[in-house]
Amino acid sequence: SGSISPAEQALVRETTMLLADLADVGDRISLVSFGRGAHVSASVLITTDADRISFRDRVKASLSFKENYSDIRAGLRAIAASRDSLIRTPGQANGTVVLLTDGKLETADGKTSAAFDEMLADIRGPLAGVDLYAVALGDTSSRDRILDRNGEAINGQTLLSEYVAGSPDHYFHAVSLNQVLDSAVQILNRAKGVSSLGEQGTNRFRIDDTVESLSLVVRKKSSDG
């Protein structure tokens, strides 16, 4: 939604495209956009580099951040409804959901409490068994109060850390691009065994005839290209 600042918008785009860059052949990577409602903006089975480029192009074209609402419930519901098609081999492959948001649960009808309950029902029902990660973006909107539950004021960070993320180590709070990238690496490490993006001068790679493949990710100086 529009509550995502321009800097945070860049974080979402960069991180989403990074996940495609690090996907293996046979992986399926999908993008679900949500605002007033939600829909699957892209779902690509990675077989060649052209598939990675196709996914990146769809991310650039579909993420506009012009919505007036941020219905996180709708996003999770769209994933739950398409779970079998979004996971490459239902029941056999690892399914990982990464929610990138400032944590504002905003609904068009204003019924935030009902949306909160429906979101929890989907997490505990059709999304049970799916690794659910949450990355809170920024340090302003994520602190805004959303609702009160059992005498507790719930803001975006609380919503994501205590109710959305599957466990404490599945929750991340990122303000800068580097923090988002680091969060992505930690998520990928748990989901796929990607352990480090590395920094110049800190890692060395010995290339000989035993190396079958090597992927490199170039970290930009800024997120505007």
C-alpha positions in Angstrom: 0.0 0.0 0.0 1.0 3.7 0.0 2.1 3.3 3.6 5.2 1.6 2.3 7.7 4.4 1.9 9.8 4.8 -1.3 12.8 3.4 0.4 10.9 0.4 1.7 9.4 -0.1 -1.7 12.9 -0.5 -3.0 13.6 -3.1 -0.3 10.6 -5.2 -1.3 11.5 -5.2 -5.0 15.2 -5.9 -4.4 14.6 -8.7 -1.9 11.9 -10.4 -4.0 14.2 -10.3 -7.1 17.1 -11.6 -5.0 15.1 -14.7 -4.1 14.7 -15.5 -7.8 18.4 -15.0 -8.4 19.2 -17.6 -5.7 16.5 -20.1 -6.8 17.6 -23.5 -8.0 16.4 -25.2 -11.1 13.2 -27.0 -10.2 12.2 -24.4 -7.7 8.9 -22.5 -8.1 8.9 -18.8 -6.9 5.7 -16.8 -6.7 4.8 -13.3 -5.9 1.5 -12.5 -4.2 0.6 -8.8 -4.0 -1.9 -7.4 -1.6 -3.6 -4.1 -0.8 -7.4 -3.8 -0.8 -7.5 -7.5 -2.0 -4.8 -9.9 -3.2 -3.7 -11.8 -6.2 -0.9 -14.0 -7.5 1.2 -11.5 -9.6 3.7 -14.0 -10.8 4.4 -17.7 -10.4 7.4 -19.1 -12.3 9.0 -22.5 -12.4 12.8 -22.0 -12.6 14.3 -24.0 -15.4 16.7 -21.5 -17.1 18.1 -18.0 -16.5 15.4 -16.7 -18.8 12.8 -17.8 -16.1 14.7 -15.7 -13.5 14.7 -12.7 -15.8 11.0 -13.2 -16.5 10.2 -13.3 -12.8 12.2 -10.1 -12.2 10.4 -8.3 -15.0 7.0 -9.3 -13.5 8.1 -8.0 -10.1 9.1 -4.6 -11.6 5.8 -4.4 -13.5 3.4 -5.5 -10.9 4.5 -3.9 -7.6 3.1 -0.4 -7.8 2.4 0.5 -4.1 -0.6 2.6 -5.0 -3.2 0.9 -2.9 -4.9 2.7 -0.1 -5.1 -0.4 2.1 -2.8 -3.1 3.3 -4.9 -6.2 3.9 -2.4 -8.7 5.1 -5.2 -11.2 5.7 -6.1 -11.1 2.0 -2.5 -11.8 1.0 -2.3 -14.9 3.3 -5.7 -16.0 2.1 -4.6 -15.9 -1.5 -1.6 -18.1 -0.7 -3.8 -20.5 1.2 -6.3 -20.7 -1.7 -3.5 -21.5 -4.2 -1.3 -23.5 -1.9 -1.2 -26.6 -4.1 -0.3 -24.7 -7.2 2.3 -22.4 -5.6 4.2 -25.3 -4.1 5.9 -27.2 -6.9 5.1 -30.7 -5.6 2.3 -30.6 -3.0 3.1 -32.8 0.0 6.7 -33.4 -1.1 8.5 -30.1 -1.6 9.3 -27.5 1.1 6.9 -24.6 1.1 8.2 -21.3 2.4 6.3 -18.1 2.6 8.1 -14.8 3.2 5.9 -11.9 4.1 7.4 -8.5 3.4 5.3 -5.7 4.9 5.3 -2.7 7.3 2.8 -4.7 9.3 -0.2 -2.4 8.9 -3.4 -4.6 8.8 -5.7 -2.2 7.0 -9.0 -3.4 5.5 -11.4 -1.6 3.2 -14.4 -2.3 5.5 -12.5 -1.2 8.6 -13.2 -4.4 10.5 -9.7 -5.0 11.7 -10.5 -7.3 14.5 -12.5 -9.7 12.3 -9.6 -9.6 9.7 -7.2 -10.4 12.5 -9.2 -13.5 13.5 -9.6 -14.7 9.9 -5.8 -14.3 9.4 -5.1 -16.5 12.4 -7.6 -19.1 11.2 -5.8 -19.3 7.8 -2.4 -19.5 9.5 -3.5 -22.3 11.8 -5.6 -24.0 9.1 -4.7 -24.2 5.4 -1.3 -22.7 6.0 -0.4 -25.0 8.8 2.8 -26.9 7.9 4.1 -24.1 5.7 7.3 -22.3 6.9 6.0 -18.8 7.5 8.6 -16.0 7.8 7.8 -12.3 8.4 10.0 -9.3 7.7 8.9 -6.0 9.2 10.0 -3.1 7.1 10.9 0.3 8.5 10.6 1.7 12.0 7.6 4.1 11.6 4.4 2.5 10.3 5.4 -0.9 11.9 5.0 0.7 15.3 1.5 2.0 14.7 -1.2 0.5 16.8 -3.5 -1.8 14.9 -5.9 -3.2 17.5 -6.2 -4.3 21.1 -6.5 -7.9 22.0 -6.8 -9.3 25.5 -5.8 -5.9 26.9 -2.7 -5.8 24.7 -2.1 -3.1 22.1 -0.9 -4.8 18.9 1.2 -3.0 16.4 2.7 -4.2 13.1 5.9 -5.6 14.7 3.9 -7.4 17.3 1.5 -8.8 14.7 4.3 -10.2 12.6 6.5 -11.5 15.4 3.9 -13.1 17.7 1.1 -14.1 15.3 2.4 -14.4 11.7 6.0 -15.8 12.1 6.0 -19.5 12.7 8.6 -19.1 15.5 10.9 -16.4 17.0 13.7 -17.2 14.5 11.2 -16.7 11.6 10.8 -13.0 12.4 13.0 -10.2 11.2 12.9 -6.4 11.5 14.7 -4.6 8.7 15.2 -0.8 8.3 18.0 -0.7 5.7 18.6 -2.6 2.4 21.6 -4.4 4.0 19.4 -5.6 6.8 16.7 -6.9 4.4 19.4 -8.7 2.4 20.8 -10.3 5.5 17.3 -11.4 6.6 16.9 -13.0 3.1 20.1 -14.9 3.5 19.1 -16.2 6.9 15.7 -17.3 5.5 17.4 -18.9 2.5 19.9 -20.6 4.8 17.1 -22.4 6.7 15.1 -23.1 3.6 17.8 -24.0 1.0 21.2 -24.0 2.7 22.4 -20.7 1.2 24.8 -19.6 4.0 26.3 -16.2 3.0 26.3 -13.4 0.6 29.8 -12.4 1.7 31.5 -9.1 1.6 34.5 -8.0 -0.5 37.8 -9.1 1.1 36.1 -11.5 3.6 35.6 -14.6 1.5 37.8 -16.5 -0.9 36.7 -19.1 -3.3 39.1 -21.7 -4.7 38.0 -22.7 -8.2 39.3 -26.0 -9.6 38.0 -28.9 -11.5 36.0 -30.2 -8.6 33.7 -27.1 -8.7 30.5 -27.8 -10.7 28.8 -24.5 -10.3 29.1 -21.2 -8.5 26.5 -18.5 -8.0 27.5 -14.9 -7.2 25.3 -12.1 -5.9 26.6 -8.5 -6.4 25.5 -6.2 -3.7 24.8 -2.7 -5.1 25.9 0.5 -3.4 22.3 1.8 -3.5 18.9 0.4 -4.3 18.1 2.8 -7.1 20.4 1.1 -9.6 
